[in-house]
């Protein structure tokens, strides 16, 4: 779990979420001219797009935490090896 191979999967998930947000914004832009009588629908759809990007931001934050965990795991492995040499 705490390996560099996990970053590839996390990057794919982030890319998929951002792609979904871009598609959602495109649908919102296409739908906007038809909503001139009720612009609130367009604002709500824009808000949903921002929320989707917020999810991508949370996953990016979790990726950064994964990077720290991988670094600490490598450090712990090195310290364990040093301790084994001493003992």
C-alpha positions as CSV (number, residue, x, y, z in Angstrom):
1,X,0.0,0.0,0.0
2,X,2.7,2.5,0.9
3,X,4.7,2.2,-2.3
4,X,5.4,4.4,-5.3
5,X,3.1,2.3,-7.5
6,X,0.1,3.6,-5.6
7,X,0.7,7.1,-7.0
8,X,-0.2,6.0,-10.5
9,X,-3.7,4.9,-9.3
10,X,-4.2,8.1,-7.3
11,X,-3.2,10.2,-10.3
12,X,-5.7,8.4,-12.5
13,X,-8.5,9.0,-10.0
14,X,-7.6,12.7,-9.8
15,X,-7.5,12.9,-13.6
16,X,-10.9,11.2,-13.8
17,X,-12.5,13.6,-11.3
18,X,-11.1,16.7,-13.1
19,X,-12.3,15.3,-16.4
20,X,-15.7,14.8,-14.9
21,X,-15.7,18.4,-13.7
22,X,-14.7,19.7,-17.1
23,X,-17.5,17.7,-18.8
24,X,-19.9,19.0,-16.2
25,X,-18.8,22.6,-16.9
26,X,-19.2,22.0,-20.6
27,X,-22.7,20.7,-20.1
28,X,-23.5,23.8,-17.9
29,X,-22.1,26.1,-20.6
30,X,-24.2,24.4,-23.3
31,X,-27.3,24.5,-21.1
32,X,-26.9,28.1,-20.0
33,X,-28.4,29.9,-23.0
34,X,-31.6,27.9,-22.6
35,X,-31.9,28.9,-19.0
36,X,-32.2,32.7,-19.5
37,X,-35.6,32.8,-17.8
38,X,-34.2,30.9,-14.7
39,X,-30.5,31.6,-14.3
40,X,-30.5,29.9,-10.9
41,X,-30.3,26.5,-12.6
42,X,-27.1,27.5,-14.2
43,X,-25.7,28.8,-10.9
44,X,-26.6,25.5,-9.2
45,X,-25.0,23.5,-12.0
46,X,-21.9,25.7,-11.7
47,X,-21.8,25.1,-7.9
48,X,-22.0,21.3,-8.5
49,X,-19.0,21.7,-10.8
50,X,-17.1,23.5,-8.2
51,X,-18.0,20.8,-5.7
52,X,-16.6,18.2,-8.0
53,X,-13.4,20.1,-8.2
54,X,-13.4,20.3,-4.4
55,X,-13.5,16.5,-4.3
56,X,-10.4,16.5,-6.7
57,X,-8.7,18.9,-4.3
58,X,-9.4,16.6,-1.3
59,X,-8.0,13.6,-3.3
60,X,-4.9,15.7,-4.1
61,X,-4.5,16.4,-0.4
62,X,-4.8,12.7,0.3
63,X,-2.1,12.0,-2.3
64,X,0.2,14.4,-0.5
65,X,-0.4,12.5,2.7
66,X,0.3,9.3,0.9
67,X,3.7,10.7,-0.3
68,X,4.5,11.5,3.4
69,X,3.5,8.0,4.5
70,X,5.7,6.4,1.8
71,X,8.6,8.6,2.9
72,X,8.1,7.7,6.5
73,X,7.7,4.0,5.7
74,X,11.1,4.1,3.8
75,X,12.7,5.9,6.7
76,X,11.3,3.4,9.2
77,X,12.6,0.5,7.1
78,X,16.0,2.1,7.0
79,X,16.0,2.7,10.8
80,X,14.9,-0.9,11.3
81,X,17.8,-2.2,9.2
82,X,20.2,0.0,11.1
83,X,18.8,-1.3,14.4
84,X,19.1,-4.9,13.1
85,X,22.8,-4.3,12.3
86,X,23.4,-3.0,15.8
87,X,21.7,-5.9,17.5
